[in-house]
Amino acid sequence: MTNTQKIADYIYYSSSRKIPEEVMNYGRLCLADWMSVSIGALTEDAARVVYETTKENHQRGKSHLLLGGIADSLTAALCNGTLAHCLDFDDTHIKSNTHTSGPLWAATLALGQELDSTEEEILRAFITGFEVSTRVGYGVGEIITEKGWHCTGIFGAIGSAASACVLLKLNQAQIINALSAAATQASGLTVSFGTMAKPFHAGKAAFNGILGAKLAKNGFVAQQDMFAINGGFISALVQDKTAELTAVHFDNWEILNNSFKPYAACHLVHPAVDCIKKMLEKIMLDQIRQVKVEVGELAMQVTGHKSGKPQSPLEAKFDIRYCIALALKGADLMVKDFSDQAIYHPETIKLTELVDVKASQEMGYTSAKLHCHLKNGATEIFEVAISKGHPGRPISWDDMKIKFNHLVDNQHLWDHIRLFGERKPFTLLNFLNK
């Protein structure tokens, strides 16, 4: 069987697949994270602009918009998917370098509401979409990012299409066409990082996935082997052939390898931040003359060439010097630390002058090394192999509760739980099981 056929079969037989409780629990954890970062972003301009731009489609369906009202599933997926990625605080699957839940939960919830799907069908569809998205992107995400593509816009669309195929109960032929229709729309450029376009990639991925599945249901025919090894999909994204899709095997649960962010910034800065926090357990700030931080080459490419003096909150999330300075002053690196007021704080800007960052081939996505040069002439070295939130150092439900409470006012939370619970039997309370 080809990769494409294997994927189609995996999606088609999803309803009869036994899913371990641990996997179901991780699906719920992804939802808790998705809800927290989405509700926490309700005042973000990117979400507001997308919401206002789609107003002509509001009140034309039964899929709930987190910013208020209802719409068709395509519009709800676009709006809620954008919202979920506005804070850049959502989860990441490292091997595919994709913020998987942002678009995938947006698409799954929107279409599930439209179709009156049960909770089990919705959770099963999400998990299936997660496994498909991460299999297609497995091992090529970092290279694709280096080539200038935003993996969330690409693999997020494929995962959203897979989930939509489950909910729409498509056959294998329709599934192949749905995945291919979603893949041919997939896009998103890393040059857009630090602007409103980055969260829009997530919303558009959710939209593209549902659209691909609905087209296929109505007879749309697309490329029949989109995910062939060295085929058209990967060769279009990586034209120098430095990456290839591997043979797809569904022999484990990739959702268990998902990573959750403890800090409201680009995931690539997290290892350096953890290094600073580790250093400050031993060394006082006033003892430090300079900190030299070694990070992975991708972290340097995406976040290391900034000035340390960001001009917007979005830019600040992708400025490793600014994030390190926040950690030096003892900040939690939560949303408040990236506000319009916070980014111009003189103390933070002054601390960026202590920071030097360089790329090291010894460092990867989750690691960093810090050389702390003290005023007395001594040097201390600190290293983090796996930053918090990744497999190996996972966050717990208690950690998630801290993040959730930081982002979500209690009354706001209950308002949205009621909003999602208006149509029985769908309730977020049962989903979260917490």
C-alpha positions as CSV (number, residue, x, y, z in Angstrom):
1,M,0.0,0.0,0.0
2,T,1.1,3.5,-0.7
3,N,1.4,6.1,2.1
4,T,-1.8,7.8,0.9
5,Q,-3.7,4.5,1.0
6,K,-2.4,3.7,4.5
7,I,-3.5,7.1,5.7
8,A,-6.9,6.7,4.1
9,D,-7.4,3.3,5.7
10,Y,-6.4,4.6,9.1
11,I,-9.0,7.4,8.9
12,Y,-11.7,5.1,7.5
13,Y,-11.4,2.5,10.3
14,S,-11.2,5.1,13.1
15,S,-14.6,4.4,14.4
16,S,-13.7,0.8,15.3
17,R,-10.2,1.5,16.7
18,K,-9.5,1.0,20.4
19,I,-8.0,4.1,21.8
20,P,-6.2,3.8,25.2
21,E,-7.4,6.0,28.0
22,E,-4.0,7.6,28.2
23,V,-4.4,8.8,24.6
24,M,-8.0,10.0,25.3
25,N,-6.6,11.9,28.3
26,Y,-4.0,13.6,26.1
27,G,-6.8,14.6,23.7
28,R,-8.6,16.3,26.6
29,L,-5.4,17.9,27.7
30,C,-5.0,19.3,24.2
31,L,-8.5,20.7,24.5
32,A,-7.9,22.3,27.8
33,D,-4.8,24.0,26.4
34,W,-6.7,25.0,23.2
35,M,-9.5,26.6,25.3
36,S,-7.2,28.5,27.6
37,V,-5.1,30.0,24.8
38,S,-8.2,30.8,22.7
39,I,-10.2,32.4,25.5
40,G,-7.1,34.2,26.6
41,A,-6.8,35.8,23.1
42,L,-10.3,37.2,22.8
43,T,-9.0,40.8,22.7
44,E,-6.2,40.1,20.2
45,D,-6.4,42.3,17.0
46,A,-5.7,39.4,14.6
47,A,-8.7,37.5,15.9
48,R,-10.9,40.6,15.9
49,V,-10.1,41.4,12.3
50,V,-10.8,37.9,11.0
51,Y,-14.1,37.8,13.0
52,E,-15.2,41.2,11.7
53,T,-14.2,40.3,8.1
54,T,-16.4,37.2,8.2
55,K,-19.5,38.8,9.7
56,E,-21.6,38.3,6.6
57,N,-21.3,34.5,7.3
58,H,-22.4,34.8,11.0
59,Q,-25.7,33.5,12.1
60,R,-25.8,31.1,9.1
61,G,-25.0,27.9,10.9
62,K,-24.8,26.3,14.3
63,S,-21.0,26.2,15.0
64,H,-20.1,28.5,17.9
65,L,-17.7,31.4,17.5
66,L,-15.6,32.0,20.6
67,L,-15.9,35.8,20.0
68,G,-19.7,35.5,20.1
69,G,-22.5,34.1,17.9
70,I,-22.7,31.2,15.5
71,A,-21.7,30.6,11.9
72,D,-21.2,27.9,9.4
73,S,-18.4,25.4,10.2
74,L,-15.9,26.9,7.7
75,T,-16.2,30.4,9.2
76,A,-16.1,29.1,12.8
77,A,-13.0,27.0,12.0
78,L,-11.3,30.0,10.4
79,C,-12.2,32.4,13.3
80,N,-11.5,30.0,16.2
81,G,-8.4,28.6,14.6
82,T,-6.9,32.1,14.2
83,L,-7.9,32.9,17.8
84,A,-6.2,29.7,19.1
85,H,-2.8,30.8,17.7
86,C,-2.9,34.5,18.4
87,L,-1.0,34.3,21.7
88,D,1.5,31.8,20.2
89,F,1.0,29.9,23.5
90,D,-0.5,26.7,22.0
91,D,0.9,23.2,21.9
92,T,3.6,22.0,19.5
93,H,4.4,18.6,18.0
94,I,8.2,18.8,17.7
95,K,8.9,16.1,15.1
96,S,6.5,17.9,12.7
97,N,7.2,21.4,14.1
98,T,3.5,22.0,14.1
99,H,1.0,23.7,16.4
100,T,-1.3,20.8,15.8
101,S,-4.2,21.5,18.2
102,G,-4.7,25.1,17.1
103,P,-6.3,24.4,13.7
104,L,-7.3,20.8,14.5
105,W,-9.5,21.5,17.5
106,A,-11.0,24.5,15.7
107,A,-12.0,22.4,12.7
108,T,-13.1,19.4,14.8
109,L,-15.4,21.4,17.1
110,A,-16.9,23.5,14.3
111,L,-17.8,20.6,12.1
112,G,-18.8,18.4,15.0
113,Q,-21.3,21.0,16.1
114,E,-22.6,21.4,12.6
115,L,-23.2,17.7,12.3
116,D,-24.5,17.1,15.9
117,S,-21.7,14.7,16.5
118,T,-21.3,13.0,19.9
119,E,-18.5,13.8,22.3
120,E,-16.9,10.5,21.6
121,E,-17.0,11.0,17.8
122,I,-15.5,14.4,18.2
123,L,-12.7,13.3,20.5
124,R,-12.0,10.3,18.2
125,A,-11.9,12.5,15.2
126,F,-9.5,14.9,16.8
127,I,-7.1,12.1,17.8
128,T,-7.3,10.6,14.3
129,G,-6.5,14.0,12.8
130,F,-3.6,14.5,15.2
131,E,-2.1,11.1,14.3
132,V,-2.4,11.7,10.6
133,S,-1.0,15.3,10.7
134,T,2.0,14.3,12.7
135,R,2.8,11.2,10.6
136,V,2.8,13.2,7.4
137,G,5.0,15.9,9.0
138,Y,7.2,13.5,11.0
139,G,10.9,14.3,10.7
140,V,10.5,16.9,8.0
141,G,9.0,19.8,10.0
142,E,12.3,21.4,10.9
143,I,13.7,21.3,7.4
144,I,10.4,22.7,6.0
145,T,10.6,25.5,8.5
146,E,14.2,26.3,7.4
147,K,12.9,26.5,3.9
148,G,10.5,29.3,4.9
149,W,7.2,27.4,5.3
150,H,5.0,27.5,8.4
151,C,4.3,23.8,9.2
152,T,1.1,24.7,11.1
153,G,-0.5,26.0,7.9
154,I,0.6,22.8,6.0
155,F,0.2,19.8,8.4
156,G,-2.6,21.5,10.3
157,A,-4.7,21.5,7.1
158,I,-4.0,17.8,6.6
159,G,-4.9,16.9,10.1
160,S,-8.1,19.0,10.0
161,A,-9.1,17.3,6.7
162,A,-8.5,13.9,8.4
163,S,-10.7,14.8,11.3
164,A,-13.4,16.2,9.0
165,C,-13.3,12.9,7.0
166,V,-14.0,11.0,10.3
167,L,-17.0,13.2,11.2
168,L,-18.4,13.2,7.7
169,K,-18.0,9.4,7.5
170,L,-16.3,9.5,4.1
171,N,-15.2,6.3,2.2
172,Q,-11.5,5.6,1.3
173,A,-11.8,7.2,-2.2
174,Q,-13.4,10.3,-0.8
175,I,-10.8,10.5,2.0
176,I,-7.9,10.4,-0.5
177,N,-9.5,13.3,-2.4
178,A,-10.2,15.2,0.8
179,L,-6.6,15.0,2.0
180,S,-5.2,15.9,-1.4
181,A,-7.6,18.9,-1.7
182,A,-6.5,20.1,1.7
183,A,-2.8,19.6,1.0
184,T,-2.9,21.5,-2.3
185,Q,-4.3,24.6,-0.4
186,A,-1.7,24.3,2.4
187,S,0.6,27.3,2.9
188,G,2.0,29.8,5.3
189,L,5.4,31.6,5.2
190,T,7.8,32.0,8.2
191,V,8.5,35.5,7.0
192,S,5.1,36.3,8.4
193,F,6.1,35.3,11.9
194,G,5.6,38.2,14.3
195,T,2.6,39.5,12.4
196,M,-1.1,38.8,12.3
197,A,-0.6,36.5,9.4
198,K,1.0,33.8,11.6
199,P,-2.2,33.0,13.6
200,F,-4.2,33.4,10.4
201,H,-2.2,30.4,9.0
202,A,-3.8,28.2,11.8
203,G,-7.3,29.5,11.1
204,K,-6.9,29.0,7.3
205,A,-5.5,25.5,7.9
206,A,-8.7,24.6,9.8
207,F,-10.8,26.1,7.1
208,N,-8.9,24.3,4.3
209,G,-9.2,21.0,6.0
210,I,-13.0,21.2,6.3
211,L,-13.3,22.6,2.8
212,G,-11.2,19.7,1.4
213,A,-13.4,17.1,3.1
214,K,-16.7,18.8,2.0
215,L,-15.5,19.0,-1.6
216,A,-14.6,15.3,-1.6
217,K,-18.0,14.4,-0.2
218,N,-19.6,16.2,-3.2
219,G,-17.4,14.4,-5.8
220,F,-14.3,16.5,-6.0
221,V,-11.4,14.6,-7.4
222,A,-7.8,15.5,-6.6
223,Q,-4.3,14.0,-6.8
224,Q,-4.4,10.3,-5.9
225,D,-1.0,9.8,-4.3
226,M,-0.2,13.1,-2.7
227,F,2.0,11.6,0.1
228,A,4.3,9.4,-1.9
229,I,7.9,9.1,-0.8
230,N,9.8,11.7,-2.8
231,G,6.4,12.6,-4.4
232,G,5.0,16.0,-5.5
233,F,4.0,17.1,-2.0
234,I,7.4,17.0,-0.4
235,S,9.3,18.0,-3.5
236,A,7.3,21.2,-3.8
237,L,8.1,22.1,-0.2
238,V,11.7,21.1,-0.2
239,Q,13.0,21.5,-3.7
240,D,16.6,20.7,-3.0
241,K,15.6,17.2,-1.9
242,T,17.2,17.6,1.6
243,A,14.0,16.0,3.1
244,E,11.7,13.2,2.1
245,L,8.5,11.7,3.5
246,T,9.2,8.3,5.1
247,A,7.0,5.3,4.9
248,V,3.9,5.9,7.1
249,H,3.4,3.5,10.0
250,F,0.7,3.9,12.7
251,D,2.5,1.8,15.3
252,N,2.4,4.3,18.2
253,W,0.5,7.3,19.4
254,E,2.2,10.5,18.4
255,I,-0.2,12.6,20.6
256,L,1.7,11.3,23.6
257,N,4.8,13.1,22.2
258,N,3.0,16.4,22.1
259,S,4.5,19.4,23.8
260,F,2.8,22.2,25.8
261,K,4.1,25.6,26.3
262,P,4.7,27.0,29.8
263,Y,5.7,30.4,28.3
264,A,3.8,32.6,26.0
265,A,6.5,32.9,23.4
266,C,7.9,30.9,20.4
267,H,8.8,27.4,21.5
268,L,12.3,27.8,20.2
269,V,13.2,30.3,23.0
270,H,12.0,28.0,25.8
271,P,15.3,26.1,26.4
272,A,17.2,29.4,26.8
273,V,14.6,30.7,29.2
274,D,14.8,27.5,31.3
275,C,18.6,27.9,31.3
276,I,18.2,31.4,32.8
277,K,15.8,30.2,35.4
278,K,18.2,27.4,36.3
279,M,21.0,29.9,36.6
280,L,19.1,32.3,38.8
281,E,18.6,29.5,41.4
282,K,22.3,29.8,42.1
283,I,23.4,33.3,41.0
284,M,22.0,36.8,41.8
285,L,21.3,39.1,38.9
286,D,23.6,41.8,40.2
287,Q,26.6,39.4,40.1
288,I,26.3,38.9,36.3
289,R,28.5,40.7,33.7
290,Q,27.3,38.9,30.6
291,V,25.3,35.8,29.6
292,K,26.3,33.9,26.4
293,V,23.6,31.5,25.3
294,E,24.0,28.7,22.8
295,V,20.9,27.6,21.0
296,G,20.0,25.3,18.1
297,E,20.4,26.6,14.6
298,L,16.7,26.8,13.9
299,A,16.2,28.8,17.1
300,M,18.9,31.2,15.9
301,Q,17.3,31.5,12.4
302,V,13.8,32.2,13.7
303,T,14.4,34.2,16.9
304,G,18.1,35.0,17.1
305,H,18.5,37.9,14.6
306,K,16.2,40.3,16.5
307,S,17.4,43.5,18.2
308,G,16.2,42.7,21.7
309,K,14.0,45.9,21.3
310,P,10.8,44.6,19.8
311,Q,8.3,47.1,18.4
312,S,5.2,45.0,19.0
313,P,4.0,42.2,21.3
314,L,4.0,39.7,18.3
315,E,7.6,40.6,17.5
316,A,8.6,40.2,21.1
317,K,7.5,36.6,21.2
318,F,10.1,35.9,18.5
319,D,12.9,37.9,19.9
320,I,15.1,35.5,22.0
321,R,17.1,38.4,23.5
322,Y,14.0,40.0,24.8
323,C,12.7,36.7,26.2
324,I,16.0,36.0,27.9
325,A,15.9,39.5,29.4
326,L,12.4,38.8,30.8
327,A,13.7,35.7,32.4
328,L,16.7,37.6,33.9
329,K,14.3,40.0,35.6
330,G,12.3,37.1,37.0
331,A,9.3,37.3,34.8
332,D,7.0,34.3,34.3
333,L,6.8,35.0,30.5
334,M,3.1,35.0,30.5
335,V,0.8,37.1,28.3
336,K,1.2,40.2,30.4
337,D,4.9,40.2,29.8
338,F,4.3,40.7,26.1
339,S,1.8,43.5,26.3
340,D,2.2,46.9,24.5
341,Q,3.3,48.5,27.8
342,A,5.6,45.7,28.9
343,I,7.8,45.5,25.8
344,Y,9.1,49.0,26.3
345,H,10.0,48.6,30.0
346,P,13.4,50.3,30.5
347,E,14.6,47.5,32.8
348,T,13.9,44.8,30.3
349,I,15.5,46.7,27.4
350,K,18.6,47.4,29.6
351,L,18.9,43.7,30.4
352,T,19.1,42.8,26.7
353,E,22.5,44.4,26.7
354,L,23.8,41.6,28.9
355,V,22.7,38.9,26.4
356,D,24.7,37.3,23.6
357,V,23.2,34.5,21.6
358,K,24.8,32.2,19.0
359,A,23.9,29.0,17.2
360,S,25.5,25.7,18.1
361,Q,25.3,22.4,16.2
362,E,25.4,20.7,19.6
363,M,22.0,22.2,20.6
364,G,18.6,21.1,19.2
365,Y,15.0,22.1,19.4
366,T,14.7,21.4,23.1
367,S,18.2,22.2,24.4
368,A,20.4,25.2,25.3
369,K,23.6,26.0,27.1
370,L,24.5,29.1,29.0
371,H,27.9,30.6,29.9
372,C,27.4,33.1,32.7
373,H,30.3,35.5,33.1
374,L,30.4,37.0,36.5
375,K,31.7,40.4,37.6
376,N,34.4,38.7,39.7
377,G,35.9,37.1,36.6
378,A,34.5,33.6,37.1
379,T,32.3,31.7,34.6
380,E,29.5,29.3,35.4
381,I,27.9,27.0,32.8
382,F,24.3,25.8,32.8
383,E,22.7,23.5,30.4
384,V,19.1,22.3,29.7
385,A,18.7,19.2,27.6
386,I,14.9,19.1,27.5
387,S,12.9,22.3,28.2
388,K,9.8,22.0,30.3
389,G,6.6,20.9,28.5
390,H,8.3,18.4,26.1
391,P,8.1,14.6,26.4
392,G,10.7,13.8,29.0
393,R,9.7,16.8,31.1
394,P,5.9,16.9,30.5
395,I,3.5,19.3,32.2
396,S,0.8,17.8,34.4
397,W,-2.9,18.6,34.8
398,D,-1.9,20.8,37.7
399,D,0.5,22.7,35.5
400,M,-2.2,23.1,32.9
401,K,-4.6,24.4,35.6
402,I,-2.0,27.2,36.4
403,K,-1.8,28.1,32.7
404,F,-5.6,28.0,32.3
405,N,-6.3,30.1,35.4
406,H,-3.7,32.7,34.2
407,L,-5.5,33.0,30.9
408,V,-9.1,32.5,31.7
409,D,-11.3,34.5,34.2
410,N,-13.6,32.1,36.0
411,Q,-16.8,33.8,34.9
412,H,-15.5,33.9,31.4
413,L,-14.8,30.2,31.5
414,W,-18.2,29.3,32.7
415,D,-19.9,31.5,30.1
416,H,-18.0,29.6,27.4
417,I,-18.7,26.2,28.9
418,R,-22.4,27.1,28.9
419,L,-22.1,28.4,25.3
420,F,-20.7,25.0,24.2
421,G,-23.1,23.1,26.4
422,E,-26.3,24.6,25.0
423,R,-26.8,21.7,22.7
424,K,-26.9,18.4,24.6
425,P,-25.1,16.0,24.6
426,F,-22.0,18.2,23.8
427,T,-20.4,19.6,27.0
428,L,-16.9,20.7,27.6
429,L,-17.2,19.6,31.2
430,N,-17.3,15.9,30.1
431,F,-14.6,16.5,27.6
432,L,-12.2,17.9,30.1
433,N,-13.1,15.4,32.8
434,K,-11.5,17.8,35.2
